[in-house]
C-alpha cells in the first residue's frame, strides 16, 4: 500500500515546516504546496493527495467570488482548514462539511495529531494499515 500523501498550503514557513515534520513523524508523506490558492488547486489536481491541509487567513477572503470558486473545488476533496480567526468559520461554513475539517490557530502538536487522526480518510487509512 502506498504511503498516504498530505499536501500543505501554509503561508507561514515556520508553521509549514512544523506541519511537515509532524506529518512525517506519524509516517505520512508531507508535500509542501504553493501559497497561492489558485496554484494550490492546480497542484492538488496534479499530485492528487489523499488529504489537503490549507492555512486560511483574512488576506485570503477579500475577493469573495474567487474564494467561493476555489472553495467549491476544494470541498470535493478531503481538506483540513487551519483557520487563524474563529469568526472566519462563518465565512467558510458552506464549504466545511464537519468539525473535523477545522483546526484553529494557534494549535499544539497534540491538537494537530488528534485532529489529523479524526479525519475520516486518515481513520480509514489507519484501519487498512493496521489490519
GUPAKE-564468 format. One line per field, with one value per residue (C-alpha): residue number from 1; residue in three letters; x negated, y, z negated. Coordinates in steps of 0.25 Angstrom, whole numbers, plus 5000, padded with zeros to 4 digits. Last residue first. Layout:
N
panu <- (NUM ...)
selum <- (ALA ...)
east <- (X ...)
north <- (Y ...)
up <- (Z ...)
END
This chain:
131
panu <- (131 130 129 128 127 126 125 124 123 122 121 120 119 118 117 116 115 114 113 112 111 110 109 108 107 106 105 104 103 102 101 100 99 98 97 96 95 94 93 92 91 90 89 88 87 86 85 84 83 82 81 80 79 78 77 76 75 74 73 72 71 70 69 68 67 66 65 64 63 62 61 60 59 58 57 56 55 54 53 52 51 50 49 48 47 46 45 44 43 42 41 40 39 38 37 36 35 34 33 32 31 30 29 28 27 26 25 24 23 22 21 20 19 18 17 16 15 14 13 12 11 10 9 8 7 6 5 4 3 2 1)
selum <- (UNK UNK UNK UNK UNK UNK UNK UNK UNK UNK UNK UNK UNK UNK UNK UNK UNK UNK UNK UNK UNK UNK UNK UNK UNK UNK UNK UNK UNK UNK UNK UNK UNK UNK UNK UNK UNK UNK UNK UNK UNK UNK UNK UNK UNK UNK UNK UNK UNK UNK UNK UNK UNK UNK UNK UNK UNK UNK UNK UNK UNK UNK UNK UNK UNK UNK UNK UNK UNK UNK UNK UNK UNK UNK UNK UNK UNK UNK UNK UNK UNK UNK UNK UNK UNK UNK UNK UNK UNK UNK UNK UNK UNK UNK UNK UNK UNK UNK UNK UNK UNK UNK UNK UNK UNK UNK UNK UNK UNK UNK UNK UNK UNK UNK UNK UNK UNK UNK UNK UNK UNK UNK UNK UNK UNK UNK UNK UNK UNK UNK UNK)
east <- (5022 5013 5011 5025 5031 5021 5025 5039 5036 5028 5039 5049 5041 5040 5026 5022 5030 5023 5009 5012 5017 5005 4995 5002 5011 5010 5018 5032 5033 5045 5049 5053 5064 5071 5074 5067 5070 5083 5077 5065 5069 5076 5063 5055 5060 5051 5038 5026 5032 5025 5035 5033 5038 5043 5047 5059 5059 5046 5053 5065 5054 5047 5060 5064 5050 5051 5064 5061 5049 5046 5044 5030 5024 5032 5025 5026 5016 5019 5017 5020 5023 5022 5012 5015 5002 5006 5020 5015 5004 5015 5023 5011 5007 5021 5019 5006 4997 4991 4991 4981 4983 4984 4983 4989 4982 4986 4973 4975 4988 4981 4969 4977 4986 4974 4969 4982 4983 4969 4971 4984 4992 4998 5003 5000 5002 5003 4999 5003 4992 4995 5000)
north <- (4981 4992 4998 4998 5003 5015 5018 5019 5027 5037 5038 5041 5052 5048 5045 5058 5066 5058 5060 5075 5077 5069 5078 5090 5099 5114 5114 5108 5094 5091 5079 5070 5080 5074 5078 5091 5099 5106 5109 5117 5131 5127 5120 5133 5138 5127 5135 5128 5116 5103 5096 5081 5076 5063 5066 5072 5084 5089 5092 5099 5106 5112 5117 5124 5129 5136 5142 5147 5154 5159 5146 5141 5153 5149 5136 5121 5110 5098 5084 5075 5060 5047 5055 5056 5062 5068 5073 5078 5085 5093 5096 5101 5110 5116 5117 5124 5118 5107 5093 5086 5071 5063 5048 5040 5032 5039 5047 5051 5058 5065 5069 5075 5082 5089 5093 5099 5106 5112 5116 5124 5124 5109 5101 5086 5074 5061 5048 5034 5024 5014 5000)
up <- (4961 4956 4970 4974 4961 4961 4976 4972 4960 4968 4979 4968 4961 4946 4946 4952 4941 4930 4937 4938 4924 4919 4926 4921 4928 4931 4940 4940 4947 4956 4965 4953 4949 4962 4976 4978 4990 4986 4973 4979 4976 4963 4959 4961 4948 4941 4946 4951 4958 4962 4971 4973 4986 4992 5007 5014 5004 5010 5023 5016 5008 5021 5027 5014 5012 5026 5023 5009 5013 4999 4992 4994 4986 4974 4972 4977 4975 4984 4981 4993 4991 5000 5009 5024 5028 5041 5037 5024 5030 5039 5027 5019 5031 5029 5014 5015 5004 5013 5007 4998 4999 4986 4987 4976 4965 4952 4951 4966 4962 4950 4958 4970 4960 4953 4967 4971 4957 4959 4974 4970 4983 4981 4992 4989 4998 4990 4997 4990 4993 5004 5000)
END
